[in-house]
Amino acid sequence: MASHHRWFFGFGSLVNDHTLPAGTHWTPATLHGWRRSWRHAIAVDPPWCALDVLPHAGTAIDGLLIRETATLAPLLAAREQGYTPTRLPLSNVSVELPDGDSAWIWVSQSPATDQQLGCLAQSYVDCVLAGFARHFGEDGVDRFIASTDGWHHPLIADRGSPRYPRAVALDAPERALVDRRVASAQHAAIAARREITACG
């Protein structure tokens, strides 16, 4: 009898395959009907926020579908502590999976409010955006930023002493790309919040 696999849709750091064990089977994909947000709190001192996802009609996000194996399952579960595996309708996934396989996504168990969240950790942002640049190019980085909320949070410059345990080293062009895109995203997000406050 053929075995059936669960495939997890990675939408953040899991897209950087340099953080996955050698031999992990993955494929690029698009998930329809979801959006990302910087709203998962990492309770350390100082606190910082990680990515979460939420249903959102009309939005699509890029990512990697990662095939779960007996070896990978406990590693993913440990890595995604604080998230709940949630089954996805296959009709929302751009890739056709083998018969009997299923698609899943990790969703935060307790998404935080702005008041509970800290900063964005540069080392985490670097890891995420380097993965998107590698698999989806600069246009993919732009799509990631446009489909992710919460860029108004301040950035911790921790490249020299990374808070993120799976930090990756970026080369000069990668750093320049990330710095440009993040600066632009933060400027736009902060300006939009000021406009909303002024209008309110």
N, C-alpha and C positions, 0 to 999 in steps of 0.2 A: 504494500500500500504506500502511495506517495505521501510524503510528509508535507504539511502545510506550514507556511511561515507567516509571522507578523512582520510588517514593514513599518518602521517608524519614520514619520516625516520630520526631518531636522530642519528647523527654521532659523537657527542662530549659530552657536558655536559648532554644532554638529555638522554644519555645512563645510567646515574646515576639516577635510579628511586627514590632515596631519595630526589631528587629535584623536583619530580612531585607530584601533589595533590593525596591524598589518594583516592583509587578507580580507578585511571587511568588504562585503559586497554592497555597493550603493549605486544609485542612478539619479541624475538630476530630474526634477519634476516640478510641476506647478500645482498648487493647491488653491482651489476656488472657494470663495465664501469665508475667508478668514483674513485677519489683520494682526500685525504684531504691535506690542506696546512694551515700553520699558516700565514694567510695573510689578516685577517679582523681586521682593526685597531679600538681599543676602545679609543676614544678621551677624555682622562682624563690626569691629570698631576701627575706623569709621564704617558705617553701613554703605553698601552700594547696591545698585539695582541691575537685575538681569532681565532678559527678555521673557515675555509671555505672549500668548495668542488669544484671540477672542473671535467668535463668529462675527462676520461683517459682510452683509450682502453687497455684491458688486465689486469686491476687492479680491485680488489674487496675489499670492505670495510664492516666490521661488524657494526652492530648498532641495535637499537630498532625501530620497527614500532609502532607508538603511535596513537591510535584511537582518532580522534578529536570528541569532543562533544560540545554542545552549551555552556556548562560551561567552557570547556577547551580552546575553540577557542580564546577568548579575552586574556586569560592568555598567550597562546603561541605567539599570535601576539605582545603583549607587551614585552615578553621575547626576541623575535627574531627581535626587531627593527634594521633596517639596513640590513635586509635580505629580499629576495623576495621568496615567495612560488612558486616552480617550479614543474610542473607535471612530473612524471616519467613513462616510459613505464613499464607496469606490467611484461613484459618479463625479465626485468633487476632485478627484486626483487625475492628473493629465496622463499618467502612465498606466498602461494595462498590465495588471499583475497576473501571475499564473492562477489558474482555477483553484479556488479554495484558500488562497492567501488573503490576508486582510491588511488594511492600512490603519495606522494609529498615530496619535500626536500627543506630546506631553503638555498638559495644561496646568498652570499654577494652582495649587490647592488653596492659596490665600492671597490673591492679588492685593497689593497694597495701595493706599491712597498716596497722594503727593506728599502729605505731611509725614507719612511713615517711611518714605523712600529717601535714600541718600543720593550719592553721585553716580555717574557713569564711570566705570573703571576703564581707563585707556587701554589696558592690557586685554580686557575682554572685548572691547570694541574693535581693537586691532585684529584679534583672532577671528571675529565674526566677519568683518568686512574683507579681510584677506581671503577668506574662504569664498565669499561671494564674487570677488574679483577674479579668482582663479577659475571658478566654474561658470560664471555668467558675464564676465567682463565688466567694463566700467558702466555700461548700461544697466547691468544687474545690480551694481552698487547703488545707482540712482533709484532703481525700482525698490530696492530694500529700504532706502531712506524714506521714499515717498509712501511706502506701505507700513511704516512704523511710527507710532506715536510716542511722545515723551522726550523729544530732543532738547527740551528746555532745561533738563537737569544738568547741573554743572559737571565738568569732567575732571577726574582725578588723574594727574599726570604721573602714572606709576610705571612707565616703561622701564625705568632703572631698577625698580623693586616691585615686580608684578604682584598684584593681589590675586589675579586669576590663576588658578593652579595649572591650567593647560596653556599658558601664554606661549605665543610663537614669536620668533624674531622676524621683523619685516625688513626687506631691503629698502634702499633709498627711494626708488620709484613708488613702492607700496606705501611707505610712510607718507610721502607727499600726497598721494591720492587720498588716503584716509584723512589726513589733516585738512585738506581742502574741502572734502565732502562733509566732514563732521562740523567744521567751522561754519560752513554755509547752512547746514541743517539747523544748527543751534541758533544762529543769527535769525533765521526765518521763524523758528518756533518761538523764540523769546519776543520777537516783534509782534507775532500774531497774538500772543497772550497779553501783551501791553495794549493792543488794539481792542481786544475783547474787554479788558478791564476798563479802558477808557469809555467804550461804548456802554458798558454796564452801569 
